[in-house]
Amino acid sequence: MPILAIMNYESAKIELIDLPSAIVQQYAENLDKLVYGKMGYKQTSVYYMVADNIDIVKRKSYINEK
């Protein structure tokens, strides 16, 4: 099942939402309409992505790996 990740930089939250395939197909040409229209998120507050698998990786510190 596709996952919608909403990254809200105003509230410092990341939401992962399972999306039925029918919804993804319905809004395939314009996901902005789903996220900013139907779901009501402010375009100036969030970024989003849709993928079949989304991993959240939390690191304890930044390490410059070269």
All heavy atoms as TSV, in Angstrom:
chain	resi	resn	atom	element	x	y	z
A	1	MET	N	N	0.855	-1.173	0.000
A	1	MET	CA	C	0.000	0.000	0.000
A	1	MET	C	C	0.899	1.234	0.000
A	1	MET	O	O	1.827	1.333	0.802
A	1	MET	CB	C	-0.900	-0.017	1.227
A	1	MET	CG	C	-1.782	1.213	1.340
A	1	MET	SD	S	-2.952	1.190	2.720
A	1	MET	CE	C	-4.052	-0.094	2.221
A	2	PRO	N	N	0.654	2.186	-0.883
A	2	PRO	CA	C	1.451	3.412	-0.903
A	2	PRO	C	C	1.318	4.185	0.416
A	2	PRO	O	O	0.294	4.126	1.089
A	2	PRO	CB	C	0.846	4.215	-2.055
A	2	PRO	CG	C	0.170	3.203	-2.915
A	2	PRO	CD	C	-0.313	2.147	-1.979
A	3	ILE	N	N	2.379	4.882	0.757
A	3	ILE	CA	C	2.427	5.674	1.980
A	3	ILE	C	C	2.627	7.132	1.609
A	3	ILE	O	O	3.450	7.456	0.756
A	3	ILE	CB	C	3.595	5.212	2.881
A	3	ILE	CG1	C	3.431	3.745	3.253
A	3	ILE	CG2	C	3.694	6.080	4.133
A	3	ILE	CD1	C	4.678	3.137	3.869
A	4	LEU	N	N	1.868	7.992	2.250
A	4	LEU	CA	C	2.025	9.429	2.102
A	4	LEU	C	C	2.772	9.942	3.326
A	4	LEU	O	O	2.349	9.705	4.458
A	4	LEU	CB	C	0.651	10.107	2.006
A	4	LEU	CG	C	0.616	11.634	2.091
A	4	LEU	CD1	C	1.323	12.260	0.899
A	4	LEU	CD2	C	-0.821	12.118	2.179
A	5	ALA	N	N	3.890	10.590	3.100
A	5	ALA	CA	C	4.646	11.207	4.189
A	5	ALA	C	C	4.418	12.706	4.123
A	5	ALA	O	O	4.655	13.335	3.095
A	5	ALA	CB	C	6.132	10.897	4.069
A	6	ILE	N	N	3.909	13.253	5.207
A	6	ILE	CA	C	3.706	14.698	5.333
A	6	ILE	C	C	4.761	15.207	6.302
A	6	ILE	O	O	4.791	14.793	7.458
A	6	ILE	CB	C	2.304	15.026	5.897
A	6	ILE	CG1	C	1.206	14.450	5.017
A	6	ILE	CG2	C	2.136	16.527	6.106
A	6	ILE	CD1	C	0.979	15.156	3.721
A	7	MET	N	N	5.633	16.072	5.828
A	7	MET	CA	C	6.687	16.652	6.663
A	7	MET	C	C	6.317	18.095	6.963
A	7	MET	O	O	6.412	18.955	6.097
A	7	MET	CB	C	8.021	16.560	5.957
A	7	MET	CG	C	8.465	15.112	5.784
A	7	MET	SD	S	9.553	14.842	4.389
A	7	MET	CE	C	8.404	14.864	3.033
A	8	ASN	N	N	5.830	18.322	8.173
A	8	ASN	CA	C	5.365	19.645	8.573
A	8	ASN	C	C	6.490	20.352	9.313
A	8	ASN	O	O	6.836	20.003	10.428
A	8	ASN	CB	C	4.126	19.519	9.459
A	8	ASN	CG	C	3.482	20.848	9.739
A	8	ASN	OD1	O	4.157	21.853	9.910
A	8	ASN	ND2	N	2.165	20.849	9.798
A	9	TYR	N	N	7.075	21.347	8.658
A	9	TYR	CA	C	8.213	22.021	9.280
A	9	TYR	C	C	7.793	23.101	10.255
A	9	TYR	O	O	8.616	23.587	11.013
A	9	TYR	CB	C	9.196	22.561	8.235
A	9	TYR	CG	C	8.588	23.376	7.141
A	9	TYR	CD1	C	8.396	24.739	7.284
A	9	TYR	CD2	C	8.212	22.777	5.952
A	9	TYR	CE1	C	7.838	25.484	6.272
A	9	TYR	CE2	C	7.657	23.520	4.926
A	9	TYR	CZ	C	7.485	24.876	5.090
A	9	TYR	OH	O	6.924	25.617	4.082
A	10	GLU	N	N	6.523	23.460	10.303
A	10	GLU	CA	C	6.048	24.410	11.317
A	10	GLU	C	C	5.869	23.716	12.664
A	10	GLU	O	O	6.199	24.260	13.698
A	10	GLU	CB	C	4.732	25.060	10.896
A	10	GLU	CG	C	4.905	26.143	9.863
A	10	GLU	CD	C	3.604	26.858	9.578
A	10	GLU	OE1	O	2.525	26.408	10.019
A	10	GLU	OE2	O	3.665	27.890	8.894
A	11	SER	N	N	5.341	22.497	12.646
A	11	SER	CA	C	5.092	21.771	13.893
A	11	SER	C	C	6.173	20.742	14.200
A	11	SER	O	O	6.129	20.093	15.236
A	11	SER	CB	C	3.741	21.062	13.828
A	11	SER	OG	O	3.765	20.046	12.837
A	12	ALA	N	N	7.146	20.594	13.301
A	12	ALA	CA	C	8.230	19.612	13.445
A	12	ALA	C	C	7.682	18.196	13.601
A	12	ALA	O	O	8.121	17.424	14.433
A	12	ALA	CB	C	9.149	19.971	14.604
A	13	LYS	N	N	6.682	17.851	12.764
A	13	LYS	CA	C	6.094	16.513	12.778
A	13	LYS	C	C	6.222	15.886	11.398
A	13	LYS	O	O	6.151	16.575	10.387
A	13	LYS	CB	C	4.604	16.570	13.116
A	13	LYS	CG	C	4.297	16.912	14.534
A	13	LYS	CD	C	2.786	16.875	14.751
A	13	LYS	CE	C	2.430	17.311	16.146
A	13	LYS	NZ	N	0.972	17.354	16.336
A	14	ILE	N	N	6.381	14.574	11.407
A	14	ILE	CA	C	6.307	13.788	10.179
A	14	ILE	C	C	5.180	12.789	10.368
A	14	ILE	O	O	5.181	12.022	11.327
A	14	ILE	CB	C	7.626	13.050	9.888
A	14	ILE	CG1	C	8.751	14.063	9.689
A	14	ILE	CG2	C	7.459	12.142	8.670
A	14	ILE	CD1	C	10.112	13.437	9.539
A	15	GLU	N	N	4.215	12.821	9.475
A	15	GLU	CA	C	3.087	11.895	9.524
A	15	GLU	C	C	3.222	10.898	8.378
A	15	GLU	O	O	3.498	11.293	7.251
A	15	GLU	CB	C	1.762	12.631	9.361
A	15	GLU	CG	C	1.454	13.620	10.454
A	15	GLU	CD	C	0.161	14.371	10.166
A	15	GLU	OE1	O	-0.890	13.720	10.039
A	15	GLU	OE2	O	0.233	15.601	10.038
A	16	LEU	N	N	3.036	9.629	8.672
A	16	LEU	CA	C	3.007	8.590	7.652
A	16	LEU	C	C	1.582	8.068	7.562
A	16	LEU	O	O	1.027	7.592	8.553
A	16	LEU	CB	C	3.967	7.453	7.998
A	16	LEU	CG	C	5.441	7.839	8.120
A	16	LEU	CD1	C	6.264	6.629	8.508
A	16	LEU	CD2	C	5.960	8.439	6.839
A	17	ILE	N	N	0.992	8.159	6.384
A	17	ILE	CA	C	-0.418	7.819	6.190
A	17	ILE	C	C	-0.524	6.775	5.079
A	17	ILE	O	O	-0.062	7.012	3.955
A	17	ILE	CB	C	-1.225	9.077	5.805
A	17	ILE	CG1	C	-1.039	10.175	6.861
A	17	ILE	CG2	C	-2.694	8.741	5.579
A	17	ILE	CD1	C	-1.436	11.557	6.392
A	18	ASP	N	N	-1.107	5.623	5.380
A	18	ASP	CA	C	-1.354	4.612	4.348
A	18	ASP	C	C	-2.438	5.123	3.409
A	18	ASP	O	O	-3.487	5.596	3.850
A	18	ASP	CB	C	-1.808	3.292	4.978
A	18	ASP	CG	C	-0.703	2.608	5.761
A	18	ASP	OD1	O	0.477	2.799	5.416
A	18	ASP	OD2	O	-1.017	1.864	6.704
A	19	LEU	N	N	-2.170	5.024	2.116
A	19	LEU	CA	C	-3.147	5.475	1.118
A	19	LEU	C	C	-3.658	4.281	0.324
A	19	LEU	O	O	-2.861	3.529	-0.242
A	19	LEU	CB	C	-2.505	6.455	0.133
A	19	LEU	CG	C	-2.144	7.827	0.630
A	19	LEU	CD1	C	-1.517	8.626	-0.515
A	19	LEU	CD2	C	-3.345	8.565	1.177
A	20	PRO	N	N	-4.961	4.112	0.262
A	20	PRO	CA	C	-5.503	3.066	-0.609
A	20	PRO	C	C	-5.099	3.345	-2.062
A	20	PRO	O	O	-5.020	4.497	-2.494
A	20	PRO	CB	C	-7.017	3.202	-0.441
A	20	PRO	CG	C	-7.198	3.922	0.858
A	20	PRO	CD	C	-6.011	4.820	0.992
A	21	SER	N	N	-4.832	2.300	-2.802
A	21	SER	CA	C	-4.417	2.451	-4.199
A	21	SER	C	C	-5.424	3.245	-5.013
A	21	SER	O	O	-5.051	4.001	-5.915
A	21	SER	CB	C	-4.197	1.074	-4.830
A	21	SER	OG	O	-3.119	0.431	-4.202
A	22	ALA	N	N	-6.708	3.103	-4.700
A	22	ALA	CA	C	-7.748	3.844	-5.429
A	22	ALA	C	C	-7.565	5.354	-5.269
A	22	ALA	O	O	-7.765	6.122	-6.224
A	22	ALA	CB	C	-9.131	3.426	-4.942
A	23	ILE	N	N	-7.161	5.798	-4.081
A	23	ILE	CA	C	-6.932	7.232	-3.845
A	23	ILE	C	C	-5.717	7.700	-4.628
A	23	ILE	O	O	-5.730	8.760	-5.257
A	23	ILE	CB	C	-6.741	7.525	-2.331
A	23	ILE	CG1	C	-8.022	7.228	-1.565
A	23	ILE	CG2	C	-6.266	8.952	-2.093
A	23	ILE	CD1	C	-9.173	8.165	-1.857
A	24	VAL	N	N	-4.665	6.885	-4.624
A	24	VAL	CA	C	-3.455	7.240	-5.377
A	24	VAL	C	C	-3.779	7.348	-6.864
A	24	VAL	O	O	-3.349	8.289	-7.535
A	24	VAL	CB	C	-2.330	6.215	-5.122
A	24	VAL	CG1	C	-1.125	6.503	-6.003
A	24	VAL	CG2	C	-1.926	6.222	-3.660
A	25	GLN	N	N	-4.555	6.417	-7.379
A	25	GLN	CA	C	-4.943	6.464	-8.792
A	25	GLN	C	C	-5.824	7.676	-9.079
A	25	GLN	O	O	-5.670	8.333	-10.106
A	25	GLN	CB	C	-5.651	5.178	-9.185
A	25	GLN	CG	C	-4.725	3.991	-9.249
A	25	GLN	CD	C	-5.458	2.680	-9.515
A	25	GLN	OE1	O	-6.678	2.642	-9.589
A	25	GLN	NE2	N	-4.693	1.607	-9.645
A	26	GLN	N	N	-6.741	7.983	-8.167
A	26	GLN	CA	C	-7.654	9.109	-8.362
A	26	GLN	C	C	-6.886	10.432	-8.444
A	26	GLN	O	O	-7.238	11.300	-9.221
A	26	GLN	CB	C	-8.655	9.162	-7.212
A	26	GLN	CG	C	-9.654	10.296	-7.316
A	26	GLN	CD	C	-10.643	10.305	-6.150
A	26	GLN	OE1	O	-10.686	9.392	-5.340
A	26	GLN	NE2	N	-11.423	11.352	-6.065
A	27	TYR	N	N	-5.846	10.586	-7.636
A	27	TYR	CA	C	-5.097	11.839	-7.577
A	27	TYR	C	C	-3.720	11.735	-8.237
A	27	TYR	O	O	-2.877	12.613	-8.040
A	27	TYR	CB	C	-4.939	12.282	-6.121
A	27	TYR	CG	C	-6.234	12.725	-5.501
A	27	TYR	CD1	C	-7.003	11.849	-4.736
A	27	TYR	CD2	C	-6.717	14.023	-5.687
A	27	TYR	CE1	C	-8.204	12.266	-4.170
A	27	TYR	CE2	C	-7.908	14.434	-5.129
A	27	TYR	CZ	C	-8.648	13.552	-4.374
A	27	TYR	OH	O	-9.848	13.965	-3.814
A	28	ALA	N	N	-3.498	10.705	-9.039
A	28	ALA	CA	C	-2.182	10.467	-9.632
A	28	ALA	C	C	-1.665	11.649	-10.444
A	28	ALA	O	O	-0.472	11.936	-10.433
A	28	ALA	CB	C	-2.222	9.214	-10.500
A	29	GLU	N	N	-2.536	12.342	-11.103
A	29	GLU	CA	C	-2.119	13.474	-11.941
A	29	GLU	C	C	-1.907	14.755	-11.143
A	29	GLU	O	O	-1.284	15.696	-11.641
A	29	GLU	CB	C	-3.163	13.718	-13.040
A	29	GLU	CG	C	-3.332	12.550	-13.993
A	29	GLU	CD	C	-2.069	12.240	-14.776
A	29	GLU	OE1	O	-1.401	13.192	-15.226
A	29	GLU	OE2	O	-1.750	11.041	-14.925
A	30	ASN	N	N	-2.426	14.789	-9.911
A	30	ASN	CA	C	-2.319	16.025	-9.124
A	30	ASN	C	C	-2.414	15.718	-7.627
A	30	ASN	O	O	-3.464	15.906	-7.014
A	30	ASN	CB	C	-3.413	17.013	-9.547
A	30	ASN	CG	C	-3.193	18.390	-8.973
A	30	ASN	OD1	O	-2.328	18.597	-8.128
A	30	ASN	ND2	N	-3.986	19.338	-9.417
A	31	LEU	N	N	-1.314	15.267	-7.055
A	31	LEU	CA	C	-1.310	14.962	-5.616
A	31	LEU	C	C	-1.458	16.225	-4.770
A	31	LEU	O	O	-1.912	16.147	-3.630
A	31	LEU	CB	C	-0.042	14.200	-5.229
A	31	LEU	CG	C	-0.014	12.741	-5.672
A	31	LEU	CD1	C	1.367	12.151	-5.465
A	31	LEU	CD2	C	-1.051	11.942	-4.929
A	32	ASP	N	N	-1.098	17.376	-5.316
A	32	ASP	CA	C	-1.314	18.638	-4.597
A	32	ASP	C	C	-2.789	18.809	-4.247
A	32	ASP	O	O	-3.135	19.282	-3.169
A	32	ASP	CB	C	-0.872	19.840	-5.427
A	32	ASP	CG	C	0.635	20.015	-5.476
A	32	ASP	OD1	O	1.361	19.217	-4.849
A	32	ASP	OD2	O	1.087	20.958	-6.147
A	33	LYS	N	N	-3.651	18.404	-5.163
A	33	LYS	CA	C	-5.096	18.521	-4.940
A	33	LYS	C	C	-5.538	17.685	-3.735
A	33	LYS	O	O	-6.397	18.102	-2.965
A	33	LYS	CB	C	-5.842	18.058	-6.196
A	33	LYS	CG	C	-7.286	18.449	-6.251
A	33	LYS	CD	C	-7.891	17.936	-7.555
A	33	LYS	CE	C	-8.488	19.072	-8.309
A	33	LYS	NZ	N	-9.179	18.643	-9.529
A	34	LEU	N	N	-4.920	16.523	-3.559
A	34	LEU	CA	C	-5.223	15.670	-2.411
A	34	LEU	C	C	-4.679	16.282	-1.121
A	34	LEU	O	O	-5.410	16.478	-0.154
A	34	LEU	CB	C	-4.624	14.273	-2.603
A	34	LEU	CG	C	-4.658	13.340	-1.383
A	34	LEU	CD1	C	-6.101	12.997	-1.000
A	34	LEU	CD2	C	-3.848	12.081	-1.644
A	35	VAL	N	N	-3.390	16.600	-1.127
A	35	VAL	CA	C	-2.711	17.042	0.092
A	35	VAL	C	C	-3.176	18.436	0.532
A	35	VAL	O	O	-3.537	18.642	1.693
A	35	VAL	CB	C	-1.181	17.008	-0.091
A	35	VAL	CG1	C	-0.466	17.609	1.114
A	35	VAL	CG2	C	-0.713	15.572	-0.322
A	36	TYR	N	N	-3.164	19.379	-0.393
A	36	TYR	CA	C	-3.490	20.761	-0.030
A	36	TYR	C	C	-4.985	21.067	-0.124
A	36	TYR	O	O	-5.483	21.917	0.605
A	36	TYR	CB	C	-2.708	21.735	-0.907
A	36	TYR	CG	C	-1.217	21.510	-0.853
A	36	TYR	CD1	C	-0.484	21.303	-2.012
A	36	TYR	CD2	C	-0.545	21.474	0.362
A	36	TYR	CE1	C	0.888	21.092	-1.964
A	36	TYR	CE2	C	0.824	21.257	0.419
A	36	TYR	CZ	C	1.533	21.075	-0.753
A	36	TYR	OH	O	2.881	20.851	-0.704
A	37	GLY	N	N	-5.683	20.355	-0.986
A	37	GLY	CA	C	-7.116	20.582	-1.142
A	37	GLY	C	C	-7.936	19.722	-0.198
A	37	GLY	O	O	-8.447	20.180	0.818
A	38	LYS	N	N	-8.037	18.448	-0.524
A	38	LYS	CA	C	-8.895	17.536	0.242
A	38	LYS	C	C	-8.447	17.372	1.702
A	38	LYS	O	O	-9.271	17.366	2.607
A	38	LYS	CB	C	-8.927	16.173	-0.441
A	38	LYS	CG	C	-9.786	15.156	0.249
A	38	LYS	CD	C	-10.716	14.509	-0.717
A	38	LYS	CE	C	-11.535	13.439	-0.062
A	38	LYS	NZ	N	-12.887	13.860	0.191
A	39	MET	N	N	-7.133	17.241	1.925
A	39	MET	CA	C	-6.643	17.012	3.283
A	39	MET	C	C	-6.435	18.310	4.057
A	39	MET	O	O	-6.328	18.283	5.283
A	39	MET	CB	C	-5.346	16.190	3.248
A	39	MET	CG	C	-5.559	14.802	2.651
A	39	MET	SD	S	-4.049	13.849	2.513
A	39	MET	CE	C	-3.989	13.175	4.178
A	40	GLY	N	N	-6.362	19.438	3.363
A	40	GLY	CA	C	-6.328	20.743	4.018
A	40	GLY	C	C	-4.988	21.204	4.571
A	40	GLY	O	O	-4.938	22.151	5.351
A	41	TYR	N	N	-3.892	20.566	4.170
A	41	TYR	CA	C	-2.589	21.040	4.630
A	41	TYR	C	C	-2.235	22.354	3.931
A	41	TYR	O	O	-2.597	22.561	2.771
A	41	TYR	CB	C	-1.497	20.011	4.347
A	41	TYR	CG	C	-1.573	18.795	5.228
A	41	TYR	CD1	C	-2.179	17.631	4.788
A	41	TYR	CD2	C	-1.039	18.819	6.508
A	41	TYR	CE1	C	-2.246	16.510	5.598
A	41	TYR	CE2	C	-1.107	17.707	7.331
A	41	TYR	CZ	C	-1.714	16.561	6.865
A	41	TYR	OH	O	-1.783	15.460	7.680
A	42	LYS	N	N	-1.536	23.235	4.643
A	42	LYS	CA	C	-1.120	24.499	4.046
A	42	LYS	C	C	0.130	24.268	3.197
A	42	LYS	O	O	1.103	23.676	3.663
A	42	LYS	CB	C	-0.805	25.547	5.125
A	42	LYS	CG	C	-2.017	26.009	5.895
A	42	LYS	CD	C	-1.735	27.217	6.772
A	42	LYS	CE	C	-0.494	27.071	7.610
A	42	LYS	NZ	N	-0.269	28.178	8.534
A	43	GLN	N	N	0.079	24.759	1.991
A	43	GLN	CA	C	1.192	24.577	1.070
A	43	GLN	C	C	2.473	25.237	1.597
A	43	GLN	O	O	3.571	24.792	1.303
A	43	GLN	CB	C	0.830	25.146	-0.298
A	43	GLN	CG	C	1.746	24.702	-1.395
A	43	GLN	CD	C	1.185	25.026	-2.761
A	43	GLN	OE1	O	0.145	25.654	-2.894
A	43	GLN	NE2	N	1.876	24.602	-3.791
A	44	THR	N	N	2.321	26.257	2.403
A	44	THR	CA	C	3.476	26.968	2.954
A	44	THR	C	C	4.035	26.294	4.206
A	44	THR	O	O	5.028	26.767	4.753
A	44	THR	CB	C	3.095	28.422	3.289
A	44	THR	OG1	O	1.986	28.410	4.205
A	44	THR	CG2	C	2.717	29.196	2.047
A	45	SER	N	N	3.433	25.201	4.651
A	45	SER	CA	C	3.836	24.555	5.901
A	45	SER	C	C	4.396	23.151	5.746
A	45	SER	O	O	5.041	22.651	6.665
A	45	SER	CB	C	2.650	24.464	6.856
A	45	SER	OG	O	2.147	25.731	7.136
A	46	VAL	N	N	4.115	22.481	4.634
A	46	VAL	CA	C	4.498	21.075	4.524
A	46	VAL	C	C	5.146	20.747	3.184
A	46	VAL	O	O	4.937	21.426	2.182
A	46	VAL	CB	C	3.280	20.135	4.722
A	46	VAL	CG1	C	2.621	20.339	6.064
A	46	VAL	CG2	C	2.276	20.248	3.608
A	47	TYR	N	N	5.938	19.700	3.240
A	47	TYR	CA	C	6.400	18.986	2.050
A	47	TYR	C	C	5.796	17.602	2.148
A	47	TYR	O	O	5.479	17.132	3.239
A	47	TYR	CB	C	7.924	18.851	2.033
A	47	TYR	CG	C	8.661	20.145	1.876
A	47	TYR	CD1	C	9.396	20.666	2.930
A	47	TYR	CD2	C	8.644	20.840	0.674
A	47	TYR	CE1	C	10.094	21.851	2.795
A	47	TYR	CE2	C	9.333	22.032	0.532
A	47	TYR	CZ	C	10.062	22.519	1.590
A	47	TYR	OH	O	10.747	23.692	1.454
A	48	TYR	N	N	5.651	16.935	1.019
A	48	TYR	CA	C	5.110	15.579	1.059
A	48	TYR	C	C	5.774	14.699	0.013
A	48	TYR	O	O	6.382	15.195	-0.938
A	48	TYR	CB	C	3.590	15.580	0.869
A	48	TYR	CG	C	3.137	15.928	-0.527
A	48	TYR	CD1	C	3.003	14.951	-1.500
A	48	TYR	CD2	C	2.841	17.238	-0.876
A	48	TYR	CE1	C	2.584	15.271	-2.793
A	48	TYR	CE2	C	2.420	17.570	-2.147
A	48	TYR	CZ	C	2.296	16.584	-3.099
A	48	TYR	OH	O	1.884	16.899	-4.374
A	49	MET	N	N	5.653	13.388	0.212
A	49	MET	CA	C	6.090	12.418	-0.780
A	49	MET	C	C	5.208	11.181	-0.669
A	49	MET	O	O	4.642	10.911	0.391
A	49	MET	CB	C	7.562	12.048	-0.616
A	49	MET	CG	C	7.863	11.180	0.575
A	49	MET	SD	S	9.537	10.557	0.574
A	49	MET	CE	C	10.249	11.612	1.793
A	50	VAL	N	N	5.099	10.466	-1.761
A	50	VAL	CA	C	4.357	9.206	-1.786
A	50	VAL	C	C	5.298	8.131	-2.321
A	50	VAL	O	O	5.954	8.337	-3.344
A	50	VAL	CB	C	3.102	9.303	-2.673
A	50	VAL	CG1	C	2.416	7.953	-2.794
A	50	VAL	CG2	C	2.130	10.329	-2.131
A	51	ALA	N	N	5.364	7.016	-1.614
A	51	ALA	CA	C	6.194	5.900	-2.044
A	51	ALA	C	C	5.632	4.611	-1.457
A	51	ALA	O	O	4.835	4.640	-0.519
A	51	ALA	CB	C	7.637	6.094	-1.585
A	52	ASP	N	N	6.052	3.496	-2.017
A	52	ASP	CA	C	5.607	2.198	-1.495
A	52	ASP	C	C	6.281	1.865	-0.174
A	52	ASP	O	O	5.742	1.111	0.625
A	52	ASP	CB	C	5.880	1.088	-2.513
A	52	ASP	CG	C	4.935	1.176	-3.697
A	52	ASP	OD1	O	3.782	1.612	-3.513
A	52	ASP	OD2	O	5.352	0.806	-4.808
A	53	ASN	N	N	7.462	2.427	0.049
A	53	ASN	CA	C	8.186	2.159	1.283
A	53	ASN	C	C	8.926	3.431	1.686
A	53	ASN	O	O	9.705	3.965	0.898
A	53	ASN	CB	C	9.176	1.006	1.083
A	53	ASN	CG	C	9.856	0.601	2.367
A	53	ASN	OD1	O	9.341	0.842	3.445
A	53	ASN	ND2	N	11.013	-0.004	2.256
A	54	ILE	N	N	8.678	3.921	2.882
A	54	ILE	CA	C	9.349	5.108	3.391
A	54	ILE	C	C	10.006	4.741	4.714
A	54	ILE	O	O	9.354	4.222	5.616
A	54	ILE	CB	C	8.371	6.278	3.593
A	54	ILE	CG1	C	7.767	6.687	2.248
A	54	ILE	CG2	C	9.066	7.464	4.264
A	54	ILE	CD1	C	6.713	7.759	2.336
A	55	ASP	N	N	11.285	4.986	4.800
A	55	ASP	CA	C	12.026	4.714	6.028
A	55	ASP	C	C	12.320	6.024	6.747
A	55	ASP	O	O	12.694	7.009	6.123
A	55	ASP	CB	C	13.353	4.022	5.728
A	55	ASP	CG	C	13.172	2.613	5.187
A	55	ASP	OD1	O	12.208	1.946	5.611
A	55	ASP	OD2	O	13.990	2.192	4.361
A	56	ILE	N	N	12.158	6.003	8.054
A	56	ILE	CA	C	12.552	7.121	8.896
A	56	ILE	C	C	13.857	6.718	9.575
A	56	ILE	O	O	13.914	5.684	10.240
A	56	ILE	CB	C	11.490	7.436	9.978
A	56	ILE	CG1	C	10.132	7.730	9.351
A	56	ILE	CG2	C	11.949	8.558	10.878
A	56	ILE	CD1	C	10.031	9.035	8.629
A	57	VAL	N	N	14.878	7.513	9.384
A	57	VAL	CA	C	16.180	7.215	9.964
A	57	VAL	C	C	16.523	8.334	10.936
A	57	VAL	O	O	16.592	9.495	10.560
A	57	VAL	CB	C	17.272	7.120	8.874
A	57	VAL	CG1	C	18.629	6.861	9.493
A	57	VAL	CG2	C	16.904	6.050	7.862
A	58	LYS	N	N	16.715	7.969	12.189
A	58	LYS	CA	C	17.095	8.946	13.202
A	58	LYS	C	C	18.527	8.652	13.609
A	58	LYS	O	O	18.842	7.546	14.027
A	58	LYS	CB	C	16.172	8.871	14.415
A	58	LYS	CG	C	16.484	9.918	15.446
A	58	LYS	CD	C	15.498	9.892	16.596
A	58	LYS	CE	C	15.858	10.957	17.599
A	58	LYS	NZ	N	14.945	10.995	18.721
A	59	ARG	N	N	19.368	9.640	13.484
A	59	ARG	CA	C	20.776	9.479	13.853
A	59	ARG	C	C	21.052	10.240	15.137
A	59	ARG	O	O	20.469	11.296	15.374
A	59	ARG	CB	C	21.674	9.995	12.743
A	59	ARG	CG	C	21.457	9.224	11.456
A	59	ARG	CD	C	22.338	9.749	10.363
A	59	ARG	NE	N	21.959	9.155	9.108
A	59	ARG	CZ	C	22.697	8.277	8.452
A	59	ARG	NH1	N	23.852	7.898	8.939
A	59	ARG	NH2	N	22.289	7.784	7.320
A	60	LYS	N	N	21.953	9.708	15.929
A	60	LYS	CA	C	22.285	10.356	17.197
A	60	LYS	C	C	23.134	11.603	16.988
A	60	LYS	O	O	23.091	12.525	17.775
A	60	LYS	CB	C	22.986	9.381	18.132
A	60	LYS	CG	C	22.062	8.275	18.580
A	60	LYS	CD	C	22.699	7.392	19.598
A	60	LYS	CE	C	21.693	6.307	19.960
A	60	LYS	NZ	N	21.851	5.784	21.240
A	61	SER	N	N	23.934	11.609	15.939
A	61	SER	CA	C	24.744	12.788	15.653
A	61	SER	C	C	25.104	12.800	14.185
A	61	SER	O	O	25.006	11.792	13.492
A	61	SER	CB	C	26.013	12.790	16.511
A	61	SER	OG	O	26.835	11.698	16.150
A	62	TYR	N	N	25.544	13.944	13.727
A	62	TYR	CA	C	25.963	14.088	12.347
A	62	TYR	C	C	27.414	13.673	12.238
A	62	TYR	O	O	28.277	14.142	12.978
A	62	TYR	CB	C	25.804	15.538	11.880
A	62	TYR	CG	C	26.362	15.764	10.497
A	62	TYR	CD1	C	25.654	15.342	9.384
A	62	TYR	CD2	C	27.601	16.357	10.314
A	62	TYR	CE1	C	26.166	15.531	8.121
A	62	TYR	CE2	C	28.118	16.542	9.060
A	62	TYR	CZ	C	27.401	16.130	7.964
A	62	TYR	OH	O	27.905	16.305	6.708
A	63	ILE	N	N	27.686	12.770	11.307
A	63	ILE	CA	C	29.061	12.350	11.061
A	63	ILE	C	C	29.347	12.572	9.588
A	63	ILE	O	O	28.620	12.084	8.727
A	63	ILE	CB	C	29.249	10.847	11.402
A	63	ILE	CG1	C	28.947	10.608	12.884
A	63	ILE	CG2	C	30.664	10.406	11.044
A	63	ILE	CD1	C	28.932	9.143	13.260
A	64	ASN	N	N	30.369	13.327	9.312
A	64	ASN	CA	C	30.746	13.589	7.937
A	64	ASN	C	C	31.478	12.375	7.389
A	64	ASN	O	O	32.628	12.138	7.706
A	64	ASN	CB	C	31.639	14.835	7.866
A	64	ASN	CG	C	31.859	15.276	6.438
A	64	ASN	OD1	O	31.307	14.706	5.502
A	64	ASN	ND2	N	32.684	16.289	6.270
A	65	GLU	N	N	30.781	11.593	6.575
A	65	GLU	CA	C	31.361	10.378	6.024
A	65	GLU	C	C	31.848	10.642	4.618
A	65	GLU	O	O	31.089	10.975	3.742
A	65	GLU	CB	C	30.306	9.272	6.020
A	65	GLU	CG	C	29.813	8.911	7.398
A	65	GLU	CD	C	28.702	7.869	7.340
A	65	GLU	OE1	O	28.548	7.209	6.304
A	65	GLU	OE2	O	27.993	7.733	8.340
A	66	LYS	N	N	33.155	10.503	4.424
A	66	LYS	CA	C	33.742	10.680	3.087
A	66	LYS	C	C	34.558	9.481	2.717
A	66	LYS	O	O	35.117	8.808	3.480
A	66	LYS	CB	C	34.610	11.932	3.032
A	66	LYS	CG	C	33.768	13.188	3.061
A	66	LYS	CD	C	34.635	14.379	2.840
A	66	LYS	CE	C	33.785	15.632	2.809
A	66	LYS	NZ	N	34.526	16.808	2.487
